[in-house]
Amino acid sequence: MKAIIVEDEFLAQQELSWLIEQHSNIDVVARFDDGMEVLRYLHHHRVDLIFLDINIPSMDGVLLAQSVNQFAHKPLIVFITAWKEHAVEAFELEAFDYILKPYHEARIVTMLHKLEASWQQQQLGSNSGAPSVPQTVNLAKDERIIVTDIDDIYYIEAHEKLTFVYTRKEEYVMSMNITAFCSKLPENHFFRCHRSYCVNLTKIREIEPWFNNTYILKLHDLPFQVPVSRGKVKAFRQLMRL
């Protein structure tokens, strides 16, 4: 896995390089302190991962990430910044993760392990010829981005222009509508059972008949019951072979 570091603070650049070398098999092939230099480099070199500081000369990290996202081969991006306020921008650009300075070694190690696991999964999908299925999704909480395993999500609920995402222990509020969020999830695991709800099919414990020939879905571990609307009953029955 080839990576570059884009960081204009020399000591921070050296510290991150050392942490990557000590705790992963990621190969840092180049280091930069200027955004335009990165763009020129990427036009001639392919990398898999960019550790990207947001506040860099010539072209800030957000604008650089927007440009990189237009490439046919899109490297994973881990944003680096000293400012929590940039978390929303990082999420909107679908960054893999978001690291605050000063660095905390345990946080970096966790992130590196997730990166390598995600990369290995992508490579397995590429080698098999099958389309890559996302294994994680970025969820926002308290100005942080939490890289969450898809399987940890139980259900999703619409609240006007916001979307609430529920795991067994946490609740996340996303600043996007439910249709946009559900488009990030694999269709073979999640079903839009109602205009306001999407459910993880693997978390269904019991399917209970409800009024007007609809259903209520009882989930493992959670007390909340997810409704199936009349318009979704036929598709749900076919999906669940009822």
C-alpha positions in Angstrom: 0.0 0.0 0.0 1.7 3.2 -1.2 1.1 6.4 0.6 2.2 10.1 0.6 2.2 12.6 3.5 1.1 16.2 2.8 2.1 18.2 5.9 3.9 21.6 6.0 5.0 21.3 9.7 8.3 19.4 9.5 8.2 17.9 13.0 4.6 16.7 12.5 5.5 15.2 9.2 8.4 13.3 10.8 6.3 12.1 13.7 3.6 10.7 11.5 6.2 9.0 9.2 7.7 7.3 12.2 4.3 6.1 13.6 3.3 4.7 10.2 6.7 2.9 9.9 6.5 1.5 13.4 2.9 0.3 13.3 2.0 -0.7 9.7 3.3 -2.1 6.5 2.2 1.1 4.6 5.0 2.4 2.3 5.4 6.2 2.5 6.8 6.9 -1.0 6.9 10.7 -0.8 6.4 13.7 1.5 5.1 17.2 0.6 4.5 20.5 2.2 2.7 22.2 -0.8 -0.6 21.3 -2.4 0.3 22.2 -6.0 3.4 20.0 -5.8 1.1 17.1 -4.8 -1.2 17.6 -7.8 1.8 17.6 -10.1 3.1 14.4 -8.5 -0.2 12.6 -8.7 -0.5 13.3 -12.4 2.5 11.0 -12.9 2.4 8.6 -9.9 -0.3 6.4 -8.5 -0.7 6.1 -4.8 -3.3 4.3 -2.6 -3.4 6.6 0.4 -2.9 10.3 1.2 -2.3 11.6 4.7 -3.5 15.2 4.1 -3.1 18.3 6.2 -5.9 20.8 5.6 -3.8 23.9 6.1 -1.1 23.7 3.5 0.4 26.3 1.1 -0.7 26.9 -2.5 -3.8 24.8 -2.3 -5.6 23.9 0.9 -6.2 20.2 1.7 -10.0 20.4 1.1 -9.6 21.8 -2.4 -6.8 19.2 -3.1 -9.1 16.4 -1.9 -11.8 17.6 -4.2 -9.4 17.5 -7.1 -8.1 14.0 -6.2 -11.7 12.7 -6.0 -12.0 13.4 -9.7 -9.3 10.9 -10.5 -10.2 7.5 -12.0 -8.1 5.9 -9.3 -9.2 7.6 -6.0 -6.7 7.2 -3.2 -8.0 6.9 0.4 -7.7 10.2 2.3 -7.0 10.7 5.9 -7.3 14.3 6.9 -4.9 15.9 9.4 -5.6 19.1 11.2 -5.4 20.9 14.5 -9.0 22.2 14.1 -12.1 20.2 14.9 -14.2 22.6 12.8 -13.0 20.9 9.6 -14.7 17.6 10.5 -17.9 18.3 8.5 -15.9 19.1 5.3 -13.9 15.9 5.7 -17.0 13.9 6.1 -18.6 15.4 3.0 -15.5 14.5 1.0 -15.9 10.9 2.3 -12.5 10.9 3.9 -11.5 7.6 5.4 -10.6 9.2 8.7 -9.9 12.5 10.4 -6.9 12.9 12.8 -6.4 15.8 15.1 -3.1 17.2 16.1 -1.2 16.8 18.4 -1.1 13.1 17.5 -2.1 10.4 20.0 -0.2 7.2 19.2 -3.1 4.9 20.2 -5.5 6.7 17.9 -3.0 6.6 15.0 -2.4 2.8 15.5 -6.2 2.1 15.5 -6.6 4.1 12.3 -3.7 2.3 10.6 -5.1 -1.1 11.4 -8.5 -0.1 9.9 -6.7 1.3 6.8 -4.9 -2.0 6.2 -7.9 -4.1 6.8 -10.0 -2.0 4.4 -7.2 -2.1 1.8 -6.9 -5.9 2.0 -10.7 -6.3 1.6 -10.6 -4.0 -1.5 -7.8 -6.1 -3.0 -9.7 -9.3 -2.4 -12.7 -7.9 -4.2 -10.5 -6.7 -7.1 -8.7 -10.0 -7.5 -12.0 -11.9 -7.6 -13.4 -9.7 -10.3 -16.4 -8.9 -8.1 -17.3 -5.3 -7.5 -15.9 -3.9 -4.2 -18.5 -3.9 -1.4 -18.0 -1.1 1.2 -17.1 -2.5 4.6 -17.2 0.7 6.6 -19.1 4.0 6.6 -18.1 7.3 8.1 -20.5 8.6 10.8 -20.3 12.0 12.5 -20.4 12.5 16.3 -19.3 15.4 18.4 -17.3 17.0 15.5 -15.5 13.7 15.0 -15.7 11.1 12.2 -16.2 7.6 13.4 -15.2 4.9 10.9 -18.0 2.3 11.5 -18.3 -1.3 10.3 -21.4 -1.6 8.1 -22.5 -4.6 10.1 -22.7 -2.6 13.3 -25.6 -0.5 11.9 -29.0 -1.8 13.0 -31.4 0.7 11.4 -31.6 4.2 9.9 -34.4 6.8 10.5 -35.2 10.0 8.6 -35.9 13.2 10.4 -36.7 15.8 7.8 -33.3 16.8 6.2 -31.3 14.8 8.9 -30.7 11.1 9.2 -30.4 9.2 12.5 -28.2 6.1 12.4 -28.4 3.5 15.2 -25.9 0.9 16.2 -26.3 -1.3 19.3 -24.8 1.4 21.6 -24.7 4.6 19.7 -26.9 7.1 17.9 -25.4 9.3 15.1 -27.0 12.3 13.4 -26.0 12.8 9.8 -26.6 16.1 7.9 -28.0 14.5 4.8 -31.3 12.9 3.8 -32.0 9.2 4.2 -31.8 8.4 0.5 -28.3 9.9 0.2 -27.1 8.0 3.3 -28.6 4.7 2.3 -27.0 4.9 -1.1 -23.7 4.4 0.7 -24.8 1.0 2.1 -24.8 -2.4 0.3 -28.2 -3.3 -1.1 -27.9 -7.0 -0.1 -27.7 -6.0 3.6 -30.0 -3.1 3.9 -33.6 -2.6 2.9 -35.6 0.6 2.7 -38.7 -0.8 4.4 -40.4 2.6 4.8 -40.2 6.2 3.6 -38.6 7.0 7.0 -36.7 3.8 7.8 -34.0 1.5 6.4 -33.1 -1.7 8.2 -30.1 -4.1 8.4 -31.6 -7.4 7.3 -29.1 -9.3 9.4 -30.4 -7.7 12.6 -34.0 -8.8 12.2 -35.0 -11.1 15.0 -38.8 -11.4 14.4 -41.2 -10.4 11.7 -44.6 -9.7 13.3 -47.8 -9.1 11.3 -49.3 -5.6 11.8 -52.4 -3.8 10.7 -53.3 -3.5 7.0 -51.3 -6.6 6.2 -48.0 -4.9 7.0 -45.2 -5.9 9.4 -43.3 -4.7 12.4 -39.7 -5.8 12.6 -38.2 -6.7 16.0 -34.4 -6.4 16.1 -31.7 -8.2 18.0 -30.4 -6.3 21.0 -32.6 -3.2 20.5 -36.2 -2.5 21.8 -37.2 -0.3 18.9 -39.5 -1.9 16.3 -39.1 -0.9 12.7 -42.2 -0.7 10.5 -42.7 -2.0 7.0 -44.9 0.3 5.0 -47.7 -1.0 2.7 -45.9 0.1 -0.4 -42.8 -2.0 0.7 -44.6 -5.2 1.8 -44.5 -7.0 -1.6 -40.8 -6.3 -2.0 -40.1 -7.3 1.6 -42.0 -10.6 1.2 -40.1 -11.5 -1.9 -36.8 -10.5 -0.2 -37.5 -12.6 2.9 -39.3 -15.4 1.0 -42.5 -15.0 3.0 
